[in-house]
């Protein structure tokens, strides 16, 4: 897993103060990281449009133009001129090489192989003006391969769109990963995310962090290595099956697919359960986990909930309708019990209202997912919160993990061709 930060300002300062590096050195490494990516993915002579802003992010783009000049067909557009000291200095250098600097994107730029967005970097905290929106909209219309320098222009420091953003195929970020990449709203704009060093290895550059990005190699699925076992060796999950039985059936099926030895639906009346799921009118003795909420409705009386859910020490997962029940959420006060919550944003609104008394909206949650997840974890550090979304947030004991690996594609295992497995898709 990789560390994730709200911003990199303090780490940049440490490079200057402790390692004796300069803005110029960091900028050369940032641009060289982008240049290396381009050289590794596009043949020499490819056409590149670099659109650079007036600050240090624009300066990174200007350095890139210098590094690629002659080896590639470079067009450099600096629509606002240069404002920061580094941007002015870098602009002077490219002009001495004979690179032509334009102020506007020409119509003929539409057919370039690569577009590099270096308009605005991390830290943008204002709505885009009309000119900036027009430039970004024009770049987005190009069919070129699109690379964002540090962060796509139009994505604010919090990850919000302001109100549009450059739609990158790849974002090449500098120094370390930023939280702004992983707000749900940004997911369709950042593309693949690559991080380049800034003159020192990331082990020297990065500070401590309480937030981490999960990678495929971090997934440790349950395995069954011992041979002398039976279904009881792998746990028994019980799921309360309420008004919408399909939700509990899907959850029970998922439990078995993930490795549970047994899964039982707790029912009031007969349901059309698949053959591999057991059913019971009471919560079976000896279960190792209990899931409550999927399609629950008001199916189970308070006496039942009290007996089998609240007056139990069984590890508990709460989902869906649980987050609208003050009675069920009272279990959060049990600090010694293993509890996992899996709300989507609308359910989290209700969860937040019941646990804090504060009214918030879904948009409030989505615009501040990290802040809300952290605040909830501070209040209930013993609880595992899994806030669903395009980038799932997992908060526990004041630490955060981001899972960006979810997919919008649905795989139907029953409709795969005989020779296929889900890995083929």
Number of C-alpha atoms within 10 A of each C-alpha: 14 13 19 25 17 18 17 19 10 11 16 18 15 16 20 14 11 8 13 10 17 14 14 15 14 21 24 17 21 27 27 20 20 28 18 13 16 18 14 10 9 13 11 14 14 15 19 25 24 25 27 30 28 21 21 24 26 32 30 29 30 31 25 28 28 21 18 21 18 12 13 18 16 22 21 24 24 23 19 16 18 21 15 15 13 21 24 18 15 23 22 13 15 20 12 9 10 10 17 12 16 14 13 13 19 10 8 7 17 17 14 18 18 22 25 27 29 29 31 25 25 25 17 18 14 13 15 20 10 8 11 20 19 12 16 21 15 14 23 16 10 16 13 20 14 24 27 29 30 28 35 33 30 29 31 25 20 24 27 22 22 17 13 19 24 27 25 26 17 21 25 26 24 25 23 23 26 23 19 25 29 24 25 19 19 24 17 14 23 26 19 12 16 16 18 22 19 24 19 15 11 15 8 13 19 20 15 8 13 13 24 20 20 16 13 10 7 9 9 7 8 10 9 10 7 8 6 6 10 9 11 12 13 17 16 21 24 27 26 30 32 24 17 13 18 16 17 27 24 13 17 28 18 13 18 18 10 12 15 21 16 21 25 26 27 20 21 16 10 9 13 8 17 11 7 12 14 14 23 17 14 15 21 15 8 11 17 16 19 23 24 23 24 24 21 21 16 12 14 15 8 13 10 12 16 13 11 15 21 20 10 14 16 17 16 22 18 21 21 20 19 25 26 19 15 14 13 19 17 12 17 19 11 14 12 10 16 16 22 20 24 22 22 17 19 16 20 24 21 24 22 17 16 17 16 11 10 11 11 14 12 16 12 13 18 18 17 15 23 24 12 17 23 22 14 21 21 16 15 20 17 21 23 20 24 22 23 17 18 19 22 21 25 24 28 20 16 18 16 22 21 24 20 20 12 10 9 6 7 7 12 8 10 7 8 13 8 7 6 11 11 9 5 7 9
